[in-house]
Amino acid sequence: MDIRTFIFRTFLSGILLLPTLANSAMLVEAEIGVGAWFYDTVGNFNHQGTYADVDADLLLDDDTGSVSYITIEHPLPSIPNIRLKKLNLSASGNGTVTGTGFTFGGVNYTSGDSITTELILDHTDVTLYYKILDNVIDVDLGVTVMMLNGSAEVTRGGVSNRKMIDTTIPLVHYKLGISFLPTAFRFQFDGNHMDMSDGYFCSLDTKIIYQPDAFYGVEVGYRDEKFKFDGKQGLYSDVDFEGPFVNLYVHF
């Protein structure tokens, strides 16, 4: 059984359990949120060529990504809670190659070439976690599977040179939350990371949550996502997306 089949079956099992939990008068909580992330892109990217700086060579601009998620928590101690998150993450640019140029996908791009570029690192994260503490201090531990689906592309003279990126990455998940009672504010830090022989991947959120009502709230924070490919997918790259974000959510 591959990892995607396992995730689907786990999620389906959780959905099928909801009527049982409801009939047993147990509390099932859900949270649905959407948000925007305003990020800067830094680092370098290398596919069958030389290391190209994402700003100076690939000319990638700052951009805005969208995020949506749903979290389901329940009181059964042996079954993990689940969170599904979809993040659209991309950056594009255009202009003239300067300096010594670079090589991408075996093609040389030299000074004076007019190019357009795009880097897409969309991913869906499935997190299975247990609540270790659930009070004024909130601690979660679990695992996240990041299903990364994207591409890197350089176009010159109407001819596109594209590298597809499609991989599944297991990550360690952790969260620490502190409520500032009796106010409606809360601090939260959560992350996912994994250091492997063929890459390092990390996502960190630091945020302040304001929930004036039991049924809705807003999150404001700073997100940093690192994608370091050290041979994975045939890439040798170190790209960092970071910047502020805001989320709105409903809780029931």
C-alpha positions as CSV (number, residue, x, y, z in Angstrom):
1,M,0.0,0.0,0.0
2,D,1.5,3.4,-1.0
3,I,1.4,6.4,1.3
4,R,-1.4,8.2,-0.6
5,T,-3.7,5.1,-0.4
6,F,-2.9,4.9,3.4
7,I,-3.8,8.6,3.9
8,F,-7.1,8.3,1.9
9,R,-8.1,5.2,3.9
10,T,-7.2,6.8,7.2
11,F,-9.2,10.0,6.3
12,L,-12.2,7.9,5.1
13,S,-12.1,5.9,8.4
14,G,-12.3,9.1,10.3
15,I,-15.3,10.4,8.3
16,L,-17.1,7.1,8.8
17,L,-16.5,7.3,12.6
18,L,-18.3,10.7,12.9
19,P,-21.8,9.3,13.2
20,T,-20.6,6.9,15.9
21,L,-19.1,9.7,17.8
22,A,-22.2,11.8,17.5
23,N,-24.5,9.0,18.6
24,S,-22.2,8.5,21.6
25,A,-22.6,12.1,22.6
26,M,-18.9,12.6,22.2
27,L,-17.5,15.9,21.2
28,V,-16.2,16.2,17.6
29,E,-14.7,19.6,16.7
30,A,-13.9,20.9,13.3
31,E,-12.2,24.0,12.0
32,I,-12.2,25.4,8.5
33,G,-10.0,28.2,7.4
34,V,-8.8,30.2,4.4
35,G,-6.0,32.7,4.1
36,A,-3.4,34.6,2.1
37,W,0.4,34.5,2.4
38,F,2.5,37.4,1.2
39,Y,6.0,36.0,0.6
40,D,9.4,36.8,-0.7
41,T,11.4,34.1,-2.6
42,V,15.1,33.8,-2.0
43,G,17.8,31.1,-2.7
44,N,18.9,29.2,-5.8
45,F,17.7,26.6,-8.2
46,N,19.7,24.0,-10.1
47,H,18.4,21.5,-12.7
48,Q,20.9,20.0,-15.0
49,G,23.1,23.1,-15.0
50,T,24.4,25.8,-12.8
51,Y,23.0,27.3,-9.6
52,A,20.7,30.1,-10.7
53,D,19.8,32.8,-8.1
54,V,16.0,33.1,-7.9
55,D,16.2,36.9,-7.8
56,A,19.3,37.9,-9.9
57,D,19.0,35.1,-12.5
58,L,15.5,33.7,-12.6
59,L,14.1,37.2,-11.8
60,L,11.3,35.8,-9.6
61,D,9.1,38.5,-8.0
62,D,7.4,38.6,-4.6
63,D,4.0,37.0,-4.7
64,T,0.9,36.0,-2.8
65,G,-0.2,32.4,-2.1
66,S,-3.5,31.1,-0.9
67,V,-4.1,28.5,1.8
68,S,-7.2,26.5,2.8
69,Y,-7.5,23.9,5.5
70,I,-9.8,21.7,7.6
71,T,-9.1,20.2,11.0
72,I,-11.1,17.5,12.7
73,E,-10.5,16.6,16.4
74,H,-12.2,14.0,18.5
75,P,-11.9,12.5,22.0
76,L,-10.8,8.9,21.0
77,P,-7.3,8.5,22.4
78,S,-6.1,5.7,20.0
79,I,-7.1,7.5,16.7
80,P,-5.1,10.5,15.6
81,N,-6.7,13.8,14.8
82,I,-6.4,15.0,11.2
83,R,-5.7,18.2,9.4
84,L,-5.8,18.7,5.6
85,K,-4.1,21.8,4.2
86,K,-3.8,23.0,0.6
87,L,-1.2,25.7,-0.2
88,N,-0.8,27.3,-3.6
89,L,2.8,28.5,-3.8
90,S,4.3,30.0,-6.9
91,A,6.5,32.9,-8.1
92,S,7.1,34.2,-11.6
93,G,9.2,36.8,-13.3
94,N,10.5,38.2,-16.6
95,G,13.3,40.4,-17.9
96,T,16.8,40.2,-19.3
97,V,19.6,37.9,-18.2
98,T,22.6,39.8,-16.8
99,G,26.1,38.9,-15.7
100,T,27.5,35.6,-16.8
101,G,24.1,33.9,-17.2
102,F,23.2,30.4,-16.1
103,T,22.4,26.9,-17.4
104,F,19.0,25.3,-16.7
105,G,17.9,21.9,-18.0
106,G,21.0,21.7,-20.1
107,V,20.3,24.9,-21.9
108,N,22.5,28.0,-21.6
109,Y,20.9,31.4,-21.0
110,T,23.4,34.2,-21.6
111,S,23.6,37.9,-20.9
112,G,21.1,39.8,-22.9
113,D,18.6,37.0,-23.3
114,S,14.9,38.0,-22.7
115,I,13.3,35.3,-20.5
116,T,10.2,34.6,-18.5
117,T,10.3,32.2,-15.5
118,E,8.0,30.4,-13.1
119,L,8.5,28.3,-10.1
120,I,5.5,26.4,-8.7
121,L,5.7,24.4,-5.4
122,D,2.0,23.8,-4.6
123,H,1.5,21.1,-2.0
124,T,-1.2,19.4,0.0
125,D,-0.3,18.5,3.5
126,V,-2.1,15.7,5.4
127,T,-1.3,15.8,9.2
128,L,-2.1,13.0,11.6
129,Y,-1.5,14.1,15.2
130,Y,-2.2,13.5,18.9
131,K,-2.9,16.1,21.5
132,I,-0.2,15.8,24.3
133,L,-1.6,18.7,26.3
134,D,-4.9,20.5,25.8
135,N,-5.3,23.4,28.2
136,V,-3.8,26.8,28.7
137,I,-0.7,25.2,27.1
138,D,-1.5,23.1,24.0
139,V,1.0,20.6,22.6
140,D,0.5,18.4,19.6
141,L,2.9,15.8,18.1
142,G,2.4,13.8,14.9
143,V,3.4,13.3,11.3
144,T,2.7,15.2,8.1
145,V,2.8,13.9,4.5
146,M,3.5,16.7,2.0
147,M,2.3,15.9,-1.5
148,L,4.3,18.3,-3.6
149,N,3.2,19.0,-7.1
150,G,4.9,21.8,-9.1
151,S,7.3,22.8,-11.8
152,A,10.2,25.1,-12.7
153,E,10.2,26.7,-16.1
154,V,12.3,29.1,-18.1
155,T,11.0,30.4,-21.5
156,R,13.1,32.1,-24.2
157,G,11.9,33.1,-27.6
158,G,8.7,31.1,-27.2
159,V,10.5,27.9,-26.3
160,S,9.9,26.6,-22.8
161,N,12.3,24.5,-20.8
162,R,10.4,22.9,-17.9
163,K,11.2,20.5,-15.0
164,M,8.2,18.8,-13.4
165,I,8.2,18.3,-9.6
166,D,6.0,15.5,-8.2
167,T,7.0,13.9,-4.9
168,T,5.7,12.8,-1.5
169,I,7.7,13.9,1.6
170,P,7.1,12.6,5.2
171,L,7.6,15.2,7.9
172,V,7.6,15.4,11.7
173,H,4.8,17.6,13.0
174,Y,4.8,19.6,16.2
175,K,2.8,22.4,17.7
176,L,3.0,24.6,20.9
177,G,0.1,27.0,21.8
178,I,-0.2,29.3,24.8
179,S,-3.6,31.0,25.7
180,F,-3.5,34.4,27.3
181,L,-6.5,34.0,29.6
182,P,-8.9,35.7,30.2
183,T,-8.3,37.4,26.9
184,A,-9.3,36.1,23.5
185,F,-5.6,36.0,22.3
186,R,-3.4,33.0,21.9
187,F,0.2,32.5,20.7
188,Q,0.9,29.4,18.6
189,F,4.0,28.0,16.9
190,D,3.8,24.9,14.7
191,G,6.0,23.3,12.2
192,N,6.9,20.4,10.0
193,H,10.4,19.3,9.1
194,M,12.5,16.4,7.8
195,D,16.2,16.2,7.1
196,M,17.0,13.4,4.6
197,S,20.0,12.4,2.5
198,D,18.5,13.8,-0.6
199,G,16.9,17.0,0.8
200,Y,15.8,19.1,3.7
201,F,12.2,20.4,4.0
202,C,10.8,22.6,6.7
203,S,7.6,24.7,7.3
204,L,7.3,27.0,10.3
205,D,4.3,29.2,11.4
206,T,4.5,31.7,14.2
207,K,1.2,33.4,14.8
208,I,-1.1,35.3,17.1
209,I,-4.7,34.0,17.2
210,Y,-7.7,36.2,18.1
211,Q,-10.9,34.3,18.7
212,P,-13.5,36.7,20.2
213,D,-16.3,34.1,19.7
214,A,-16.4,30.3,20.0
215,F,-17.3,30.0,16.4
216,Y,-14.8,32.2,14.5
217,G,-11.4,33.8,14.7
218,V,-8.5,35.3,12.9
219,E,-4.8,34.4,12.7
220,V,-1.9,36.8,11.9
221,G,1.6,35.5,11.7
222,Y,4.8,34.8,9.8
223,R,5.5,31.7,7.7
224,D,8.8,30.3,6.5
225,E,9.0,27.3,4.1
226,K,12.3,25.9,3.0
227,F,12.8,23.5,0.1
228,K,16.3,22.1,-0.2
229,F,16.8,19.5,-2.9
230,D,20.0,17.5,-2.6
231,G,19.4,15.1,-5.5
232,K,15.7,14.5,-4.9
233,Q,13.8,14.7,-8.1
234,G,17.1,15.3,-9.8
235,L,17.3,18.8,-8.3
236,Y,20.1,20.6,-6.4
237,S,18.4,23.7,-5.0
238,D,17.8,25.7,-1.8
239,V,14.7,27.9,-2.1
240,D,13.1,29.8,0.8
241,F,9.6,31.3,0.8
242,E,8.9,33.6,3.8
243,G,6.6,36.4,4.7
244,P,3.5,37.4,6.7
245,F,0.1,35.7,6.4
246,V,-3.5,36.1,7.6
247,N,-6.1,33.4,8.0
248,L,-9.8,33.5,8.8
249,Y,-11.5,30.5,10.2
250,V,-14.8,29.1,11.6
251,H,-14.9,26.6,14.5
252,F,-17.8,24.3,15.3
